[in-house]
Amino acid sequence: MPGISAGRPALRMGPAELVQAAAMARRFYLEGKSKIQIAEEFGVSRFKVARVLETALERDLVRIEIRVPAELDAERSDALRARYGLRHAVVVESPADGDESPDPENLGEVAADLLGELVTEGDVLGLAWGRSTIHMAAALDRLPPCTVVQLTGVYDAGTAERGSVEAVRRAAQVSGGEAHPIYAPMLLPDPSTATALRNQPGIARAFDYFDKVTVAAVSIGSWEAGISTVHDMLTEEERSHYASLGVAAEMSAHLFDAQGRRVGRDLGERCITVEADRLRRIPEVVAIAGGMRKSEAIGAVLRSGLVTSLVTDTVAADFLLKDFTPAPRPALERTDPDGD
């Protein structure tokens, strides 16, 4: 390169040049000195320093490596974030045995680490029912002092202590903050029963916190047995009815078609859950879901604009990047409560 070793072969540097380049690179990359500071120390121009540093890279004198833990896929994560306009996207390696099912424990551990980054002291953390959020809560080992509130009822009142109620308690224990669980089923037989439960003091106190939630963690389900909690709680006739409306995804008892439009809104009247308009106003909503069977559902929820960040796996990420066209509406738009 001109100005470094004029008259010498292109790939050769003299010993003095090598020593000087190594010293400048050490100052810049390891000691954090600026090019101006290095120029003053060596009595050259900052432009000469810039050329030397560039040459050091070209001649393999300096190697820059970007490393993330082996279970994280940085390239897919960045591509997914950009494609869907997300604030954060973290893609976890799928199981090496070729199984297209997600590893809920691995997703949960990564999501727990992400929450440790996102939650700050004084925040209100909301946790919705879901197997992924339960695994996440179990993996939590650090959280700043914050209040933790349950955003949905439970799948089965008989398992509350082992599900979302325990997840809320676990998160509050780690953070040292208050816990506001909801001891009620997610789905009720009719709207009047749901309304009566919402007015009970303990549940009403939790609902009062919904507008204060600053970070939320939610799960996503496909509209099929074993992949959606709400699907499994309904009768066969009800499942068929909502399927006829084009349901492709479920999140916190809210149903979405493949384009991310909310359908079957009457179901929400029977549910103990955070309303969609309140969910949209939460500054940070992290969805945790992976696997091929949930891939289309994840895409549908991303299209809804209710999610700002995503923790998923490589199988789902590949589908979302190659086979699913994102909605034109930015994912971070959070002003229209129920806009289609």
N, C-alpha and C positions, 0 to 999 in steps of 0.2 A: 504494500500500500504506500502511496506517495507520502514522503515526510518521515517514514520510519526507517527504511533501509534502502535508500536510493542506490542503484547500481548492483544490488545483490539479487540473487534469484528470489522469486516471489515468495517461496515458502521457507526462506532461511532468515534467521535473525542472528546477529552477532551476540557474543556472551554479555557484553555490556548492555545491549538492548534487552536481552532476555532478563537480566537481573533487574534492570530499571522497570520493565513491564511488570515483572512479578511483584516488585515493591509497590508500584502504583496500584496494582490490582488488589493487593493485600489491604492497602489503606482504604480503597473505595468499597470493596465488597465485604471485608471482615471488620474493619475499624469504623466504617460509616462516615468517613471524611468526604467532603464535597470535592468536586473537580477543581474549584478555585483554591481550596486549602492545599490540595496536592500540588497544584501548579506553583504556589508560593514556596512550598517546601523544596521542590526540585528545580526551581528557577526556570520554568518553562511556561508557555501560555496554556490556558485551560483548553484551547483547541488541540494542542499537542497531547494533553492528557487524554482527551476524548478519543483521539486517533490511536493512542497506545492501548487504551482499554478495549477499543474495538478490535484492534489487531490481536490482542491477547486472547480474545474469544475466537477469532478466526483461526489462529494457530494452535488452538486447543491448549493454550497455556492456562486458561481458566475454563472450567466447566460449570455450567449452571444447571442444577437439577431441581425440578419441582416434584416434591413427593407428598403424597397423602397416604393415609393408612390403606393397606391392601384391599380392605373391604369396601372402600369408597371409589366410585368412578367419577373422577373430576370432569372428564370431557363430556360425558352424558349429562352430568348435573348442570353444567353451564349451558349446554345446548337446550335442555329442557326449560331452564329458567328463561332463556331468551325467547324460545318458541312460544311460551304461554304467558309471558309477561309477569312471571312470578317474582316475588321478592327474594325467596330462597328456594332452591331445589337441591335435594341431597339424594343421590342415587346409590343404593347399596348393591353390592354384587349378589346376584341370585345364587342359590345352591349350586355347587360345582358338579353335582351328579346329573344335571340336566333337568331336574324336576322344575316344572314351571309354577309350582305352588310357592307362595312367599314363605320366608322365614320370619314369623312374627316376633320372635325374640330378638333377632338381629335388627329388624326394623325398629322395634321398641327401644333397644339400646341406643341406636343412632338418634332417634327422636328425643330420647331423654337428654342426650348430650346437646342437641340443638336447643331444647328448652332452656338448658343451663346457660346458653349464650343469649337467648332472646329475652328471658324474664329478668327484670331489674327490680331493685328494692322498691316496695310500695305498689307493685303491679297487682292486678287481680287476674288470677289464672283460672280459666274455665276448662273443665274436662267433660267431654261428652261420652256416653256409653259406647263401647266398642272393644273388641278383643285387642286391637292394636294399642289403644290408649291404656288398657289395663296392663299390657306388657311394658309399655313405656313407663307407667307409674312405678312398676316394680323395679325398673332399672334405674330410677332416679337416685343419684347420690349427691347432688348439689343443686340448690336453688336459693336465690336471695330471699330474704324475708318478704312474703307475699301472702295475700288471702287466696284461698282455693275454693272454688264453687263448682258444684255439679250442674251441668247444663241440660241433662236429660234424666228421665226416670230410668229405672233399671229394667233389664230384660225379664227377670223373674224375681219377684219380691223375696222368694225363698233363698235366692243366691246373692242378695244384696251385699252381704258382708264379704263375699269373695269376688265382687265385681266392681262396678263404678264407685260405690260407696267407699270401699276399701282403697280404691285408687285415689280418691279425694283425700282420704285420711293420710295415706302414705305421702302424697305430695305436700300436704300441710305439715306433716311431721318433719320431712326433710328441710322445708323452708323455715319452720318455726312459726308459721302464721296460722290464722284461723281457718277452720274447715267448715264448709256449709254444704253438707250432703243432702240428697233428696231421697227420702224413704217412701218411694211410690213407684208403681209400674210405669213403664214408658207409654204403653197403650192401654186405654180404658174402653169399656164396652160402648160408651156413648159420650157425646160432648158435655152433657149435664154432669156426669160423674167426674169428668176431667176438670170441669170448672170448679166443682165443689172441692176437689183435692188441691187445686191451685190456690184456693182461698184459705187452706189450713195454715196456721201460723208458721210452722217450720218450713213448709214449701214456699210460702209467700216470701219469707226472708231470703231464701235462695234466689227467687225470681227478682227480688229487689236489687240483687247484685248484677243481674245480667247486663244492665246498661253501664256498669262500671268495669266490665271485663276488658282487659287490654291485650291479653294473649289467650288464645283458645287452641285446644287440641281436639281433633275430631277424627272419626273413622269413616270409611266409604264402603258401601256394599253394593253388589250387583243384585238385580232382581231375580234371584234364584235361591233355591233351598241351600241353607248352610252358608250363604255368602252375604245375606242381608238379615239382620236381626228382626226388622219389622216384617219382612216377608214371612219369616218363620212364625211370627205371632198371629198372623191373620188366618182366617178360614180359607179353604180352597176357593170358595165363591168370591171372596174379597180379593184374593190374589189374581184371579182371572179378570176381575173387573179392572183392577189397576193396570194389569198387563195390557188390557185392551186400550188403555190410554197412552200406551207407548213408553211405560216406565223402563228406564235403562239403569238407573242408579238411585241409591238411597243414602242420605246423610242426615243423621240426627232426626230421623222420622220425616224428613222432607224428601219428596220424590221428584226426579228429574227425567226428562226424555233425553235422547241421544244428543240433542242440540243444547242441552243445559237449561231448557225451559222447565219451570216448575209445573207439575201436573198433580192431580189428585189432592188438591189443597184441603179438601174436606177431612182428610185423614188427620191433619194437624190439629183439628178441633178436638180430636179424641186423645191427643197425646200430651204427655208432660215433657215438654222440650223447649229449648230456646227458639223464639220465633225467627223466621228468616230475616226480617228487617233488622232485628237486633243483632243477629249474627253478622250481617253485612256491615254493621257499624263498628264491629270489633276491629281494631287496627291490625292485629296479626292473627290470622286463622291458619293453623298448621294442620294439614290433612296427612294421615298416615295410612298407606294402603299399597299393596303390591301384588304381583302374580298375574298370570295371563287371564284368569277368570274375572279379575277385577279391572282389567286394563281399560275396557270401553267405559265402564262406570266412572273410573278416575277421570277420563277425558270429558265425560258429560259434566261432572262436578266442576272441573276446571273451567268449562265453558260458562258455568252459571255465574261466575264472578264472585262467589262467596268465599273462595279460598285464596289466600295470599302466598302460602308456602306449601311445599310438598316433600314428604319423605317417602320414597318408593324404591323399587328394585330394578335391575337391568332389564328383566323380561318386560315389565310394564313400560319402562322408559323407551325401549326399542319400538313398542307398539305406538306409543304416543308420538314419537318422533317421525316414524315412517308411515304409519297407517291411519293416523287420525288427524283431520284438519282442524286446527284451533278456531274458535269463534273470533270474529273480527273485533268484538268488544273487549277492551283491555281487562285483564283479570283483576287489576287493582282498583277498578272503578267501584266505589262503595257508597254511592249516593242514592241510587234508585232502589228502594227496598225490595220490590217484587217485579222489577221490569223483566219482560220476556225478551 
